[in-house]
Amino acid sequence: MKIFAAREEDAHQGWVWLEQTALPARSVVKISNPQTGKSVYCEALQIDNNFLTQYNQPPRFTIDEPTKALVIGAWYRAGLGGIQSQSETTLEISACNSWWGQFKTCTGHPQVVVRLAAWLGGIGLVLGVIGLILGVISIWPAKAQAVDKADCLLRPSIYNVKINAHKSRRPRNQSLAHPRAFNADR
């Protein structure tokens, strides 16, 4: 595959240009360099006649065989192990449109604001899951404790002692049916 440098307006974008009709439009791809073992995730745009007309302007090198060309920025070339433009190299390109591929595309983006937003979103997701788990755990023992309180009616426990202590404060002559009778005697 022949490597071409990205145009100035594409140099800081999170995409590469290639011609692979098997890929869906604006697909997320994983580009791997088998010689270095490094890989990058980015968006793939298809080379078409409009792109070739704009790219093949002097003083740039011209793309004669779009099916064997990859137009890629310096950020991604460095991520693949420092590939030089105008070089021939073997790269493995595969579609990776899963949520993990999209996350990796954002965390490896040339613009720092995109990388920062992706990492903050990932951290927020992890903290949200931890909060959900802790919330469920905090509710779980409360239900188990309620079962223990119901079970205490069958055997003496601290709950029965509190009930008996409360009953012992009432005068023996006060009826439970008439609670105001105690206040009237005072």
N, C-alpha and C positions, 0 to 999 in steps of 0.2 A: 504494500500500500504506500502510495506517495503522500508525504506530509506537506501541507501548505500552511503558511502563516495566515492567521485570521485577519480580516480587514480591520481597520482602526475602529470602526463603529461596533465591531463584534468582539474586540479584544477583551473587554471586561464583562462579557455576558456569559451566562451559564449554559451555552450550547456550542455544538460543533456542527459542521455541514458535511454531509456525506450523501451518497446515492445508494440506498438499499431499499428497494420497493417492498421487501418483506416486513419492514418495520412500520407500525402505525404512525400516523402524523403526530409530530411533536412527542415522540416516544422518549422515555427515559432509558438510557443505555449504560451498560457497564463496558468500559474500554479497558482491556487488560494487555499489558506488555509481557509476553512470556519470557523475554530475555532478562528482565529485571524483577519480575514477579509483582510489579506495582500495578494498581488499577485506579481508575477514576470513574465517577458517576456524573453524567450530565444529560442534558436534553439534546436530541438529535433532530436537526432540521434537514429536509431533503434539498439537494442541489437540483435546481431547475434552470431553464433557459434564462430567466430574469437574473438569477444570481450569477450565472456564468457571464452574462453581458456586463454586469457591474464589476465582477471580480477580474475579468480578463482585460483590464485597462492598463496601458503602460504606466509606470515602469514595473508592474507586478509580473511575476511569472504566470503563464497561462495554463489553465487546466484543460488538457486535451482529452483525457479519459476520466470522466466524472465517476464511473463505477469503481475506479481504482484510486480515488483521491479522498483525502480527509483534510478538511480545512479546520484547523484547531488553534486556539490561542496559546500564548506562552505559559499561562497558568497551568493548563492541563498537560502541555508537553513536559513541563517540569514535574508535574505529579506522576507522569509515566516514566520518569527516570531521566529527564533531560534530553528528550528527542529533539533533534535539530530540524528546522524546516528545510524543505527540498531534499529530504533523505527518504530512502526506501526502507521500510521496516515492516515486520509482521505484527499485527495487532489483532486481538480477538474482540469482536464487538457483539454483544448480546443484549436483547431487550430485557429491561428490569423495571417493569411498571408497577411493582408492588409498593406498599406503603414504606417498606424499608428502603427500597431503591430511591423513592422520592425524598425520604429523609436524608439519605446519603448524598443525594444530589444537592440538597440545600446546605448540608454541613461542609461540602467541598466546593462551594460556589466561590468564584473569584472576588465577589463583593463582600466585605466584612459585615455589612448590615444584614445580609441574607443569612450568613453563617451564625451571627449572634441571635437573630430571631429564631432560627431553627433550634439552636441549643437551648434557648430560654423556653421555647415551646416543649421540647423534650423533657427538660427538668420539671416544668409545670405538670406535665402528664404523669411523671413518676411520683411527684409529691401528691398529686390528686389521688393516685391509686393507693399510696401509703395512707393518706387520710381516710379513704373509703374503708380500707382494711381495719384501721384503728377504730373507726366508728362502729363497724360491725362487731369487732371484738369487745368494745365497751358496752354494747347492748347485750351481747350473749350471756355474760355472767349475771346480769340483772334478771333475766328470765329464769336462770337456774336458781337464783336466790329466792324468787317468788315461789318456786316449787318447794323449797326448803321451809318457807314460812307456813305453807299449807300443811306440810307434813308435821309441823310442830304441834298441831292440835292433838295428835295421837300420842305424843310423849311429852313429858315435862321439859321445858327449856326456858331460856331467858325471856322469851315472849310471854309465856304464861305467868312468870314472876311479875312482869310489868303490869299485866292485867290485874293480878291479885293485889298488887300494891295500890293501884288506882282505886279499887273497890274498898280497900280498908280505910281510906280517908273519909268515907261517908259515915255519918252517924247511923247507928243501928236502927233508929226509929224512922229514918227517911225512906220513903217509898220511891222506887224508881219510876213509878207512873206519875208522881207529882214532884218534879224537881224544885218547884218554887216553895214548897212547904218548908224547906230548910232556911230560906231567906226570910220568910215571914216570922219565924221564931226569934230572930235576932233583934 
